[in-house]
Amino acid sequence: MKEIMALTKLFINESWGFSKFLYNRTNNKKAFYKQLVPMIIVPIALIPAFFMYVSFYIALYAGLRMINQTSVFLSVGYILTIALIIIFGIMYILSEFYFSKNIEELIPLPILSRNIIISKFLSILVSEYVFTALIFVPALIIYGVGEGMGFVYACLSILMFLTVPVLPLALLTALIMLIMQSASIKGRQDMLRIIFAFLGIALIMSVQVWFGNHMGNANNVDFQNLMNNLLKNNESLLNTIGYFVPTSLLLAWTLNKITLMSLAWAASSVAINIIAFALMVLVGKRFYIKSIVRGKIIKKGKRLSQIETQKALGKKSHGVMAIFSMDLRLLLRTPIYFFNNVSVVIIVPACLLISLSFIKLTPEDFNSIRNFYTEMPILVNFILIAFFIFFGATTATTATTFSREGKASWLTRMIPISSKDQIIGRTSVAVIIESLGIVFTLIGVSFYIPLTLLSLVLTVILGILGSLPILLFGLFMDMNHPLLDWDNPQKAVKNNMNVVTTLFVGMAYIGLLLAVSGLLGYFINPWLGYGLFSVISGIMTVVFYKIIDKRLAVKLLNFE
């Protein structure tokens, strides 16, 4: 047990960087304040979003109470929490079990493989408990206060809270270990990690579609009869949701009404989580270490002939293309980079299409949408422009471009390439990713609105032009404050304050610009609004380009 606790402490410390934080407080004040400022700013910046989230839960509880269906409230919160744990847990598990380098140092030591697996899982669990507390605890508190629950409810709530992330994480970890050990995918682990991450999200979205379609069948039932059934049976919605997620029933039966049976349901939930945890450990002991060792074996490639070698070495690329290719390859071959930078442009359009698919539109509705576009094209165009710029602001490509190179950044300082080539090459990668989101969005929009050629050209050009200042600002931030000292590639993105700063500053800037340009175009003249947007975006792009071009060479030499 002592060994497990020591290893868990080591993994948590490595993931959160506590030792480095305490060391810098005494020995490196500059680095200490660079770590401290994000720890203060990020929580403060997220307070408004958290209050909106809590307000949503309060409104949901009030609405369910009006139709006598509060019994389903905790199940809804539970299912939402589980879905988010699965989506984000995929990359946490892959990062801790397969991306982290500490396993290479631990394998030769006289440590039981079981203890390594348990400790790694517990370190992930600690992080997930923080996340679960923010997502699920508000639901527990709102329900407890609203229903007038007492001390026993509070104690059982704590117990059930502790079980929430265990089951999905344990099953997900076991599944990932089984897939990673397969001999048929030997040598393709990196690509598999990317595919598996997107498959996990696709699974959640597919379940949502299936659930929505089944729930949508209720539209065929007479509304009055449906309402009568809801008012008479206060667990009708709970039973429906429980059919799709059975474990949500255990939570509801434990906490909805505090009786002696609540203890039995709580014990059942704990037992299920223990079984899932034991299964994960059993699978890990059987397959995990073997898959790690096999993954370190590099398949020898085809030997090039002397002529082919000389040709490859003598091939010279343009500076922009060399930087573009280098940054893009780094992005593609590292799953955590690929997922965090590319997933948004795929997931967001897909989620919108799925949500819209739940709305049954009649031919009259389609005509109304098209008439609105015909009468108010400027509003639709600016909405699309804002959506396209969102892809540029949320991608962390330029805000982590130097950080992703880590300790290998010395190569960037040595290659004989101008600052101009560095800027254009690195920014082009972000533009390519943003363009993917634009294409997916336009494909989805085409099902609802037949955009004119003018709208297509205008929105795409202004969307990319408007995102350039944000992308260059991200490059500027990473140029000045690169996060190069990391032992896990996840930290270069997840622990990078440049990403958060770029997102908030970029959203504030573009929100103000779109508001002014849109109002000007709506009330005075559309082309005046488009023109103002283009001029300001162009000026800001040139300003940031000049600043970066002037300082980049010096900053590269001062990288630490």
Residue pairs with C-beta under 8 A, 6 or more apart in sequence:
3 111
3 112
3 115
4 115
4 118
4 119
4 122
7 106
7 111
7 115
7 116
7 119
7 120
8 118
8 119
8 122
8 123
8 126
10 102
10 119
11 96
11 100
11 102
11 119
11 120
11 122
11 123
12 18
12 123
12 126
13 19
14 100
14 102
14 487
14 488
15 96
15 123
15 127
15 488
17 35
17 491
17 495
20 35
21 32
21 35
24 31
24 32
24 35
25 32
34 481
34 497
37 497
38 497
38 500
41 497
41 500
42 497
42 500
45 500
45 504
50 134
53 138
54 138
54 142
57 77
57 138
57 139
57 142
58 142
60 73
60 76
61 70
61 73
61 142
61 143
61 146
64 70
64 72
64 73
64 237
65 146
67 227
67 230
67 231
68 230
68 231
68 234
69 230
69 234
69 236
69 237
69 238
70 143
70 146
70 147
70 234
71 234
71 235
71 237
71 238
71 252
71 256
72 235
72 237
72 238
72 241
72 252
73 139
73 142
73 143
74 139
74 140
74 143
74 248
74 251
74 252
74 255
74 256
75 238
75 241
75 242
75 245
75 248
75 249
75 251
75 252
76 139
76 241
77 135
77 136
77 138
77 139
77 140
78 136
78 139
78 164
78 245
78 247
78 248
78 251
79 241
79 245
79 248
80 135
81 132
81 135
81 136
81 164
81 165
82 164
82 168
82 245
83 204
84 131
84 135
85 128
85 131
85 132
85 164
85 165
85 168
85 169
86 168
86 172
86 200
86 203
86 204
87 200
87 201
87 204
88 131
89 124
89 128
89 165
89 168
89 169
89 172
90 172
90 176
90 196
90 197
90 200
91 197
91 336
91 339
91 340
91 490
92 124
92 127
92 128
93 124
93 169
93 172
93 173
93 176
94 176
94 193
94 196
94 197
94 335
94 336
95 336
95 488
95 489
95 490
96 120
96 123
96 124
97 103
97 120
97 173
97 176
97 177
97 288
98 180
98 189
98 193
98 292
98 295
99 335
99 336
99 488
99 489
99 490
100 487
100 488
101 487
101 488
102 487
103 116
103 292
104 296
106 116
107 289
107 292
107 293
113 284
113 285
113 288
113 289
114 281
114 284
114 285
116 289
117 280
117 281
117 284
117 285
117 288
118 281
121 169
121 170
121 173
121 277
121 280
121 281
124 169
124 173
125 165
125 166
125 169
128 165
128 169
129 162
129 165
131 165
132 161
132 164
132 165
133 161
136 161
136 164
137 161
140 157
140 161
140 255
143 149
143 255
144 153
144 154
144 157
149 255
149 258
150 258
152 258
152 262
153 255
153 258
156 254
156 255
156 258
156 262
156 266
157 255
159 266
159 270
160 251
160 254
160 255
160 266
160 269
163 269
163 270
163 273
166 273
166 276
166 277
167 247
167 272
167 273
167 276
170 273
170 276
170 277
170 279
170 280
171 276
171 279
171 280
172 200
173 280
173 284
174 276
174 279
174 280
174 283
174 284
176 196
177 280
177 283
177 284
177 287
177 288
177 291
178 283
178 287
179 185
179 192
179 196
180 189
180 192
180 287
180 291
180 295
181 287
181 288
181 290
181 291
181 294
185 192
186 294
187 299
189 295
190 333
190 334
190 335
193 335
194 335
194 338
194 339
197 335
197 339
197 343
198 339
198 343
198 346
201 343
201 347
205 350
205 351
205 354
207 244
208 354
209 354
209 357
211 244
212 354
212 357
212 358
214 244
215 240
216 358
216 360
218 226
219 360
229 236
230 236
230 237
238 249
238 252
241 248
242 248
242 249
242 252
247 269
247 272
250 265
250 268
250 269
250 272
251 269
253 261
253 262
253 265
254 262
254 265
254 266
254 269
255 262
304 312
317 325
318 421
319 417
319 418
319 420
319 421
319 425
320 421
320 424
320 425
320 428
321 425
322 415
322 417
322 421
322 425
323 417
323 421
323 422
323 424
323 425
323 426
324 424
324 425
324 426
324 428
324 429
326 425
327 397
327 401
327 404
327 425
327 426
327 429
328 429
328 432
330 337
330 404
330 405
331 337
331 338
331 341
331 342
331 397
331 404
331 429
332 338
334 404
334 489
336 489
336 490
336 493
337 400
337 404
337 489
337 492
337 493
340 396
340 493
340 494
341 395
341 396
341 397
341 433
341 493
342 395
342 433
342 436
344 391
344 394
344 395
344 437
345 391
345 395
345 433
345 434
345 436
345 437
345 440
346 436
346 437
346 440
348 390
348 391
348 437
349 437
349 440
349 441
349 443
349 444
350 440
352 444
353 444
356 444
356 448
361 369
361 448
366 448
369 448
369 449
370 449
370 450
372 380
373 380
373 449
373 451
377 452
377 455
377 526
378 518
378 521
378 522
378 526
378 529
379 518
379 522
380 449
380 455
381 455
381 458
381 459
382 514
382 517
382 518
382 521
382 529
384 441
384 445
384 455
384 459
384 463
385 459
385 462
385 463
385 466
385 514
385 533
386 510
386 514
387 441
387 463
388 434
388 437
388 438
388 441
388 459
388 460
388 463
388 464
388 466
388 467
389 463
389 466
389 467
389 470
389 510
389 514
391 433
391 434
391 437
391 438
391 467
392 430
392 431
392 434
392 463
392 464
392 466
392 467
392 468
392 470
392 471
392 506
393 467
393 470
393 502
393 503
393 506
393 507
393 510
394 503
395 430
395 433
395 434
396 474
396 493
396 496
396 499
396 502
397 426
397 429
397 430
397 433
397 471
397 474
398 426
398 427
398 429
398 430
398 471
398 472
398 474
398 475
398 478
398 502
399 474
399 475
399 477
399 478
399 496
399 498
399 499
399 501
399 502
400 478
400 483
400 492
400 493
400 496
400 498
400 499
401 426
401 429
401 474
401 475
401 478
402 409
402 412
402 478
402 479
402 482
402 484
402 559
403 478
403 482
403 483
403 484
403 486
403 492
403 493
403 496
403 498
404 489
404 492
404 493
405 411
405 412
405 484
406 484
406 485
406 486
406 489
406 492
407 484
407 485
409 482
409 484
409 559
410 559
412 422
412 556
413 556
413 557
413 559
419 548
419 549
419 552
419 553
420 549
422 552
423 472
423 475
423 545
423 548
423 549
423 552
426 475
427 468
427 471
427 472
427 475
430 471
430 474
431 464
431 467
431 468
431 471
434 463
434 464
434 467
435 464
438 460
438 463
438 464
442 451
442 456
442 460
445 451
451 459
458 530
462 530
462 533
462 534
462 537
465 534
465 537
465 538
465 541
466 510
466 513
466 514
466 533
466 537
467 510
468 537
468 540
468 541
469 506
469 509
469 537
469 540
469 541
469 544
470 502
470 505
470 506
470 509
470 510
472 541
472 544
472 545
472 548
473 502
473 505
473 506
473 544
474 498
474 499
474 502
474 506
475 544
475 548
476 544
476 547
476 548
477 498
477 501
477 502
478 496
478 498
479 548
479 551
479 552
479 555
479 556
480 555
481 497
481 498
482 559
483 491
483 492
483 495
483 496
483 497
483 498
484 559
484 560
485 560
486 492
486 495
493 499
513 533
513 536
513 537
514 533
516 532
517 529
517 530
517 532
517 533
517 536
518 529
519 529
520 528
520 529
520 532
521 527
521 528
521 529
521 530
521 532
522 529
